[in-house]
Structure formats: C-alpha cells, structure tokens
Amino acid sequence: MNILYAIQGTGNGHLSRALDIVPLLQQRASRVDVLVSGPPADIELPFAVRYRCQGMGFVFGKKGGVNFVKTFWQMNSAAFLREIRLLPVEAYDLVISDFEPVSAWACRRQGLPCVALSHQSAVLSPHAPQPTNADLVGRAVLRHYAPATHHYGFHFQAYEPHIHTPVIRQQVRALPARNEGHYTVYLPAFEEETLVKRLRYLSRSVRWEVFSKHSRQESEHGNVWVRPVSGAAFVDSLARSAGVLCGAGFETPAEALYLGKKLLVVPMKHQYEQACNAAALAAMGVPVVKNLKDRSLDVLDEWLRFGQPVPVDYPDATGAVLDRLLADAGAGWPASAPALVV
C-alpha cells in the first residue's frame, strides 16, 4: 500500500505526533510519502519530506491569541489553489491527514477518500467536552479547514470508540521523570516581556524556565530563564519540572499529564480547539485561566502552593490505532468505520 501522510506544520504538536506515527506506517506500508504544510516549525523530522507546501498555517500573536492579520496575509489563495491542483493524491492508495488542508482539499476536489488522523477529529465529536459558550464560527472553521471522509481521533480521554488517548512519543515515554523544583512554561502566543513581567510578579521564589517562540537567544531575568524553543531542551525541562504552565493545546498538556506533572493551562484567545481542550482538562481537574492578568494570579498562586498532578492512563496504543485504520481502508470502509463528523 502506498500512503501519503500529510501534516499540519503550524505549532509543534502535529509534528511531535508524526515522530511516532510515520515510522509505524513505514513498517506497515510499502511506501510512505510525507507532506508538511505551513510555516517552518521548531521540530526537525528524522525522515524525508516529499512535499513541502505553503498551505494555510496560523501565525501566533504576542498577546495570547492568533495574529489574524499575519495569518491572512500569508494565506495566498492563488498559491493554495495551485498546491491543491498539483498534489498527485490520485497516485496513492491512502491519504492520511493530520489536520493538513492541501491534501484534504486535493482529495475533496478529486472525490477521493481522505482519512483524518488528528486531535481535531476528536474535538469535533459530539461526545467530547465543549466550552460553555458556543462558537459556531470556530467549529465551522475546524470542520472545513481540512475536510475528511473518515475520522480517527486522539483526545485527553477516550470519549467514544473512535477517540483514542494521546500519542505519547517514545522520546517522552523513555524519560526518567523527576522533580527538580522549577516550572516549565510554554505560552507561544505571549511575548517574552509579558511573560517575564507576570511570572516575576507572581513569585520571585519560583524558578521559571520559559520557552519562547519570539526569542532568538537565552536570557536571565532574576528567577525567570527565557530560552528559544528547542525540542530536546524543552523535553528535558518538562521531565525535570515540578509543574507545567502552557497553552491549552494537546500534545504538551498530554505529555505533562503522562509524566505526572501538575498542570495549569491558558487557552489561546479566539481559538475554538483550545477552548474545547480547556473544557476537557477542566473536567479532569486541571486548573484553567483565561489570561495572565491580575485577576488570574490568585488561581496561579493557589496552583503553585497546593496544585497536584491529575492521574491519567495513556497506554502505548498507536500501532493498534493504525492497524484498525488500515484494516478499515483495506475492507473498503465498512459501516463500522467512523465516517464524516456532522
């Protein structure tokens, strides 16, 4: 079987998941070609990438949300449509998309199956937790950004049979988790100055290790150590930390929970997926704050003093999920296969 595995390159979560999924697919298929779309990411992939596309990536801002001006500026519609036309999806027996739009729309254009293997597929499930305030536009964007015909999802809990617990990469599973007292921070939608100011105001006795997408070099600000994003350094900091303060993405919170770290999340503004993740984490007992303003600091202070890890069970089942997906594809998508999410 010839497989095209397409990855959304914005952020690090999709690429982190690919570190485990691509080698497992290579063990199960005669040929696996990889496509990555979006702006350059912080994780280098240890396997060949056949296609690199501009796609439709999201640009992080510096005030807690997506920078929509820069996002739409880099969405060159003519280039995107050209990438859709030129991508030879018909040359593959199976196209798997991790929330990647070029491959998904190329399949839609030619009337071919496209399998979503992503966290977003799970978020769209009616069985998954939803935020209190409905966001019809955000949900519509999530549904139509990378349309698929069949869905296999990952979430913080297995809310229904076609939703599976997170892919915890082998690099993280092999880590010896310990507590050296510092707190690891990854809030890519906040600028360095804001993070340093708020963290120093919150506590000068706590050691903060901040990983910033907006910093080119390391810097020390009292008890706040700011570092450029680096996959290996971040994972090492995560394993040694007392707790993790991060956005309400998927992979970083999942890895923190797996490593037994206490966790607090700040969902990115105007990002429906993160609002859904925050709802799911809150239901599990993870504290959530909307921002880093003064009224949120009491929650952060209480978390620092009294917060506890939330226990989870995340078995290594990625291979079994892929076996199920490939069996469904080989059987011509039987009625039991998870079809389009409504």
C-alpha positions in Angstrom: 0.0 0.0 0.0 1.3 3.5 -0.9 0.4 6.1 1.7 0.6 9.9 1.7 0.8 11.1 5.3 0.1 14.9 5.4 1.0 17.0 8.5 -0.1 20.5 9.6 3.2 22.2 10.4 1.9 25.1 12.5 3.0 24.6 16.1 4.8 21.5 17.2 2.0 19.1 18.2 1.3 17.6 14.8 5.0 17.1 14.1 5.6 15.6 17.5 2.9 13.0 16.8 4.4 12.3 13.4 7.7 11.2 15.1 5.9 8.1 16.2 3.3 7.6 13.5 5.5 7.8 10.4 7.9 5.0 11.4 4.9 2.8 12.4 3.3 3.5 9.0 6.6 2.7 7.3 6.5 -0.7 9.0 3.1 -1.4 7.6 3.2 0.0 4.0 5.4 -0.5 1.0 5.7 3.3 0.6 5.0 6.3 2.8 5.5 9.8 1.5 5.3 12.8 3.9 3.8 16.2 3.2 4.3 19.1 5.6 2.4 22.4 5.1 2.5 25.7 7.0 5.3 28.0 8.2 8.6 26.5 9.5 8.3 24.7 12.8 10.6 24.1 15.7 10.9 20.4 15.3 13.2 18.7 12.8 11.9 15.5 11.4 14.2 12.5 11.2 12.7 11.2 7.9 12.4 12.5 4.4 9.6 15.0 3.5 8.4 14.5 -0.1 6.2 17.6 -0.3 6.6 21.0 1.4 3.6 23.3 0.9 2.6 26.8 2.0 -0.8 25.6 2.9 -2.9 27.7 5.3 -1.0 28.0 8.6 -1.9 30.1 11.7 0.5 32.7 13.0 0.8 33.1 16.8 0.5 36.6 18.1 2.1 38.1 21.2 -1.0 38.9 23.3 -2.4 35.5 24.0 -4.1 34.7 20.6 -3.7 34.1 16.9 -2.4 37.0 14.8 -5.2 37.1 12.2 -3.6 39.9 10.2 -0.4 38.0 9.6 -2.3 34.7 9.3 -4.5 36.0 6.4 -1.6 37.9 4.9 0.3 34.6 4.4 -2.7 32.8 3.0 -2.0 33.4 -0.6 -5.2 31.9 -2.1 -3.8 31.6 -5.6 -0.8 29.6 -4.3 -3.0 27.4 -2.1 -5.3 26.6 -5.0 -2.3 25.8 -7.1 -0.9 23.4 -4.5 -4.3 21.6 -4.4 -4.3 21.2 -8.1 -0.7 20.0 -8.4 -0.7 17.5 -5.4 -1.0 14.0 -7.0 -3.3 12.4 -4.4 -4.6 10.0 -7.0 -1.2 8.3 -7.0 -1.7 6.9 -3.5 -3.8 4.1 -2.2 -4.5 6.0 1.0 -4.2 9.7 2.1 -4.0 10.4 5.8 -4.2 13.9 7.0 -3.3 15.3 10.5 -5.3 18.5 10.0 -3.5 19.3 6.8 -5.5 21.3 4.3 -3.7 20.9 1.0 -4.1 17.1 0.9 -7.6 17.2 2.3 -8.9 19.7 -0.3 -7.0 17.9 -3.1 -8.9 14.7 -2.2 -12.1 16.6 -2.0 -11.5 18.1 -5.4 -11.0 14.6 -6.9 -13.7 12.9 -4.9 -11.2 10.6 -3.2 -11.2 9.4 0.4 -9.2 11.3 2.9 -8.7 9.9 6.4 -8.3 12.4 9.3 -6.0 11.1 12.0 -5.9 14.0 14.3 -6.8 15.6 17.6 -9.2 17.9 15.8 -11.3 14.9 14.7 -11.9 14.0 18.4 -12.7 17.6 19.3 -15.5 17.6 16.7 -17.1 14.5 18.2 -20.5 15.2 19.9 -19.2 13.1 22.8 -16.2 15.3 23.5 -16.4 18.1 26.1 -17.4 21.5 24.7 -16.9 25.0 26.1 -19.9 26.7 27.8 -20.0 29.5 25.2 -20.9 28.1 21.8 -18.6 29.2 18.9 -20.4 28.3 15.7 -17.8 30.1 13.5 -14.9 28.4 15.3 -16.5 25.0 15.0 -17.2 25.6 11.3 -13.5 26.5 10.7 -12.4 23.4 12.5 -14.8 21.2 10.3 -13.9 22.7 7.0 -10.2 23.7 7.3 -9.1 20.1 6.4 -12.2 18.2 5.3 -12.1 14.4 5.5 -14.3 11.4 4.8 -13.3 9.3 7.7 -12.1 10.3 11.2 -9.9 8.7 13.9 -9.2 11.0 16.8 -7.0 11.5 19.8 -8.1 13.3 23.0 -7.3 13.5 26.7 -9.8 10.7 27.3 -11.4 8.0 25.1 -14.9 9.6 25.0 -16.2 7.2 22.4 -14.9 4.1 20.4 -13.2 6.1 17.6 -11.5 8.5 20.1 -8.2 7.3 21.5 -5.9 8.5 24.2 -2.9 10.7 23.2 0.1 9.6 21.2 2.9 10.0 23.7 6.1 9.9 21.6 8.7 7.3 22.6 11.2 10.1 23.4 8.9 11.2 26.2 7.9 7.6 27.3 11.6 6.9 27.9 12.2 9.9 30.1 13.0 9.4 33.8 10.6 11.9 35.3 11.8 13.7 38.4 11.1 16.9 40.3 13.9 19.5 40.4 11.6 22.3 41.6 11.3 24.6 38.5 8.3 25.2 36.4 8.3 24.8 32.6 6.4 27.4 30.6 5.3 27.3 27.0 2.9 30.0 26.0 3.8 30.8 22.3 1.1 33.4 21.9 2.7 35.7 24.6 5.7 37.9 24.1 8.8 37.5 26.3 8.3 40.8 28.1 4.8 40.0 29.2 5.7 36.5 30.5 8.8 37.8 32.4 6.8 40.6 34.0 3.8 38.4 35.1 5.9 35.5 36.3 8.2 37.7 38.4 5.2 39.5 39.8 3.6 36.2 40.7 6.6 34.7 42.5 10.2 35.5 42.9 11.0 32.3 44.8 10.0 30.0 42.0 12.4 29.1 39.2 10.6 29.5 35.8 12.0 28.0 32.6 10.3 29.8 29.7 10.4 28.6 26.1 9.6 31.4 23.8 8.9 31.4 20.0 9.8 35.1 20.0 13.3 34.8 21.5 16.5 34.1 19.5 18.8 33.7 22.4 18.8 32.8 26.1 18.3 35.5 28.7 18.1 35.6 32.5 15.6 37.9 34.3 16.0 37.1 38.0 14.2 33.9 38.6 12.9 33.7 35.0 15.1 31.9 32.4 13.9 32.6 28.9 15.1 30.1 26.2 14.4 29.8 22.4 12.2 26.8 21.6 14.2 23.6 21.2 12.6 20.2 21.1 15.3 18.4 23.1 15.8 21.2 25.7 12.0 21.5 26.2 11.5 17.8 26.7 14.4 17.7 29.2 12.9 20.7 31.1 9.5 19.1 31.1 10.8 15.9 32.6 12.7 17.7 35.4 9.9 20.2 36.3 7.6 20.4 39.3 4.8 21.6 37.0 3.9 22.9 33.6 2.2 26.2 32.6 1.2 26.1 29.0 -1.5 26.8 26.4 -4.5 24.6 26.1 -3.0 22.8 23.1 -2.9 19.0 23.0 0.5 17.4 22.9 2.2 19.5 25.6 -0.6 19.1 28.2 -0.9 15.4 27.4 2.8 14.8 27.8 2.8 16.8 31.1 -0.1 14.7 32.4 1.7 11.5 31.3 4.8 12.5 33.2 2.8 13.1 36.3 3.3 16.9 36.4 0.8 19.3 37.8 -0.6 21.3 35.0 -2.3 24.7 34.5 -3.4 25.9 31.1 -4.1 29.3 29.4 -6.2 28.7 26.3 -5.3 30.9 23.3 -7.8 33.6 22.6 -10.2 33.1 19.6 -9.1 29.5 19.2 -12.0 27.1 19.3 -9.9 24.0 19.6 -8.1 25.3 22.7 -11.4 26.3 24.2 -12.6 22.7 23.8 -9.3 21.4 25.2 -9.7 23.7 28.2 -13.2 22.3 28.8 -11.9 18.8 28.7 -9.0 19.5 31.0 -11.1 21.4 33.5 -13.5 18.4 33.7 -10.5 16.3 34.6 -9.5 18.7 37.4 -6.8 20.7 35.6 -7.0 24.5 36.5 -7.7 26.9 33.6 -7.2 30.6 33.5 -8.2 32.9 30.6 -5.2 35.1 30.7 -2.3 36.3 32.8 -3.9 39.5 34.1 -4.2 40.3 37.8 -7.5 38.5 38.4 -5.9 35.2 37.2 -2.9 35.4 39.5 -4.8 34.1 42.6 -5.6 30.9 40.7 -1.9 30.6 39.6 -0.7 31.3 43.2 -3.0 28.6 44.6 -1.8 26.2 41.9 1.8 26.8 42.8 1.2 26.2 46.5 -1.4 23.4 46.5 -1.7 22.0 43.0 -1.5 18.3 42.4 -0.9 16.1 39.3 -4.0 14.7 37.7 -3.5 10.9 37.2 -4.0 9.5 33.7 -3.6 6.2 31.9 -2.1 6.7 28.4 -1.0 3.2 27.1 1.2 2.9 24.0 -1.6 2.0 21.5 -0.6 4.0 18.4 0.2 0.8 16.5 -3.2 -0.7 17.3 -4.9 2.5 16.1 -3.1 2.4 12.8 -3.8 -1.3 12.4 -7.5 -0.5 12.8 -7.4 2.3 10.3 -5.5 0.3 7.7 -7.9 -2.7 8.2 -10.9 -0.4 7.6 -9.3 1.1 4.5 -8.4 -2.4 3.2 -12.0 -3.5 3.7 -13.3 -0.6 1.7 -14.5 1.4 4.7 -17.2 -0.9 6.3 -20.2 0.6 8.0 -18.4 0.5 11.4 -15.6 2.8 10.1 -16.0 6.4 11.5 -17.4 8.5 8.7 -17.7 12.3 8.3 -18.3 14.1 11.6 -21.5 16.2 11.4 
